[in-house]
Amino acid sequence: MLFNTSEFIFIFLPLALALHFLVARLSVTAAVAVTTLTSLLFYACWNPPFVALPMLSIAANFLLARSIAAAGEPGAHRLMIAGILANLTVLGYFKYADFLLAILQARAPHPVAVPLALSFTTFVQIAFLAHVWRHRPALDFPATRCSWRSFRI
């Protein structure tokens, strides 16, 4: 399923939005959880094996952000730089690895299956890490203890 298909526009999106707003009446945390799950479901409809990538990426960036928030200034800055490099490495691998191998092997590049919205999510996660480094909000799990006010722009 892609964003421009009838299934997405007329079935999936209205159901996901309705579910989000129904659950949001209960709590913000429930709305975030439901929206995350429907997003992963959408991703799974596109290419099920790739669902592991955003899940691992979200978990790794969250754990790294907690470490950044808890660390002193020099260590926090190093962790942020390491996180940025790790995120860019994942992006570079999926988008450019075959291109570079094709150059080295003197062949035409193969069409690659890049995970859906990988560039967008990579740069959002980099912005998240930079925000945590700059403001050091309290990052606890579950989200009910998270300082949501610290994420205002």
C-alpha positions as a printed NumPy array, in Angstrom:
array([[  0.   ,   0.   ,   0.   ],
       [  1.308,   3.428,  -0.933],
       [  0.13 ,   6.93 ,  -0.045],
       [ -1.492,   7.461,  -3.433],
       [ -3.558,   4.256,  -3.545],
       [ -7.312,   4.101,  -3.08 ],
       [ -6.889,   1.633,  -0.223],
       [ -4.808,   4.14 ,   1.705],
       [ -6.861,   7.256,   0.938],
       [-10.348,   5.79 ,   1.409],
       [ -9.834,   2.957,   3.917],
       [ -6.595,   3.039,   5.903],
       [ -6.234,   6.796,   6.467],
       [ -9.832,   7.418,   7.616],
       [ -9.672,   4.415,   9.971],
       [ -6.291,   5.461,  11.383],
       [ -7.459,   9.045,  11.918],
       [-10.728,   7.987,  13.53 ],
       [ -8.903,   5.593,  15.824],
       [ -6.366,   8.26 ,  16.743],
       [ -8.991,  10.843,  17.683],
       [-11.122,   8.323,  19.562],
       [ -8.177,   7.155,  21.637],
       [ -6.876,  10.725,  22.104],
       [ -9.943,  11.393,  24.239],
       [ -8.521,   8.909,  26.749],
       [ -4.95 ,  10.198,  26.844],
       [ -2.154,  11.661,  24.775],
       [ -0.032,   8.608,  25.5  ],
       [ -2.696,   6.289,  24.09 ],
       [ -2.979,   8.45 ,  20.963],
       [  0.784,   8.348,  20.448],
       [  0.801,   4.566,  20.904],
       [ -2.091,   4.006,  18.477],
       [ -0.589,   6.324,  15.869],
       [  2.764,   4.563,  16.189],
       [  1.117,   1.161,  15.759],
       [ -0.94 ,   2.252,  12.744],
       [  2.204,   3.75 ,  11.196],
       [  4.05 ,   0.47 ,  11.653],
       [  1.057,  -1.387,  10.199],
       [  1.141,   0.876,   7.161],
       [  4.874,   0.228,   6.831],
       [  4.234,  -3.527,   7.113],
       [  1.665,  -3.37 ,   4.318],
       [  4.37 ,  -1.947,   2.071],
       [  7.223,  -4.321,   2.916],
       [  6.904,  -6.462,   6.071],
       [ 10.606,  -7.246,   6.604],
       [ 11.45 ,  -3.544,   6.668],
       [  9.284,  -2.977,   9.779],
       [ 12.236,  -4.055,  11.898],
       [ 14.286,  -1.086,  10.653],
       [ 12.091,   1.734,  12.024],
       [ 11.444,  -0.204,  15.229],
       [ 15.156,  -0.729,  15.871],
       [ 15.955,   2.815,  14.821],
       [ 13.34 ,   4.325,  17.145],
       [ 14.499,   2.184,  20.052],
       [ 18.197,   2.918,  19.455],
       [ 17.627,   6.656,  19.104],
       [ 15.456,   6.751,  22.231],
       [ 18.075,   4.913,  24.284],
       [ 20.789,   7.154,  22.882],
       [ 18.715,  10.251,  23.689],
       [ 18.317,   9.061,  27.278],
       [ 22.086,   8.647,  27.502],
       [ 22.618,  12.125,  26.054],
       [ 20.178,  13.646,  28.548],
       [ 21.935,  11.949,  31.466],
       [ 25.529,  12.625,  30.379],
       [ 27.732,  15.601,  31.154],
       [ 28.548,  18.142,  28.45 ],
       [ 31.551,  16.564,  26.692],
       [ 30.087,  13.063,  26.799],
       [ 26.651,  14.227,  25.666],
       [ 28.144,  16.012,  22.667],
       [ 30.126,  12.907,  21.678],
       [ 27.02 ,  10.735,  22.005],
       [ 25.028,  13.137,  19.834],
       [ 27.726,  13.102,  17.135],
       [ 27.862,   9.286,  17.293],
       [ 24.078,   9.13 ,  16.95 ],
       [ 24.102,  11.462,  13.959],
       [ 26.823,   9.392,  12.289],
       [ 24.944,   6.144,  12.996],
       [ 21.732,   7.533,  11.504],
       [ 23.551,   8.829,   8.427],
       [ 25.337,   5.484,   8.043],
       [ 22.008,   3.648,   7.892],
       [ 20.704,   6.161,   5.347],
       [ 23.891,   5.93 ,   3.295],
       [ 23.856,   2.148,   3.323],
       [ 20.311,   1.842,   1.996],
       [ 20.527,   4.69 ,  -0.509],
       [ 24.117,   4.651,  -1.759],
       [ 25.844,   1.33 ,  -1.014],
       [ 24.849,  -0.335,  -4.284],
       [ 25.707,   2.819,  -6.23 ],
       [ 29.225,   2.857,  -4.777],
       [ 29.659,  -0.879,  -5.352],
       [ 28.491,  -0.44 ,  -8.941],
       [ 31.18 ,   2.186,  -9.486],
       [ 33.866,  -0.063,  -7.976],
       [ 32.691,  -3.097,  -9.956],
       [ 32.171,  -1.129, -13.199],
       [ 28.566,  -2.2  , -13.573],
       [ 25.191,  -0.522, -13.717],
       [ 23.574,  -0.02 , -10.313],
       [ 20.642,  -2.257,  -9.43 ],
       [ 17.363,  -0.7  ,  -8.396],
       [ 17.368,  -0.73 ,  -4.603],
       [ 14.465,  -1.125,  -2.227],
       [ 14.907,   1.881,   0.015],
       [ 12.722,   1.729,   3.122],
       [  9.732,   4.046,   2.944],
       [ 10.457,   7.62 ,   4.121],
       [ 13.953,   6.682,   5.281],
       [ 15.449,  10.117,   4.587],
       [ 12.631,  11.901,   6.402],
       [ 12.735,   9.68 ,   9.474],
       [ 16.542,   9.826,   9.577],
       [ 16.582,  13.615,   9.665],
       [ 13.724,  13.753,  12.185],
       [ 15.695,  11.448,  14.476],
       [ 18.822,  13.557,  14.029],
       [ 16.788,  16.65 ,  14.962],
       [ 15.474,  14.774,  18.01 ],
       [ 18.996,  13.905,  19.168],
       [ 20.154,  17.505,  18.651],
       [ 17.146,  18.772,  20.609],
       [ 17.837,  16.426,  23.493],
       [ 21.511,  17.448,  23.537],
       [ 20.59 ,  21.126,  23.544],
       [ 17.74 ,  21.087,  26.081],
       [ 18.313,  17.892,  28.117],
       [ 14.631,  17.068,  28.76 ],
       [ 13.652,  14.245,  31.093],
       [ 13.164,  11.151,  28.93 ],
       [ 11.454,   8.393,  30.828],
       [  9.435,   5.449,  29.641],
       [  6.448,   5.191,  29.445],
       [  5.641,   8.452,  27.745],
       [  3.332,   9.539,  30.583],
       [  6.421,  10.673,  32.493],
       [  7.991,  12.439,  29.517],
       [  8.279,  16.192,  29.579],
       [  6.25 ,  16.936,  26.446],
       [  6.522,  20.697,  26.991],
       [ 10.236,  20.517,  26.305],
       [  9.564,  19.476,  22.707],
       [  8.018,  22.756,  21.616],
       [  9.845,  24.56 ,  18.845]])
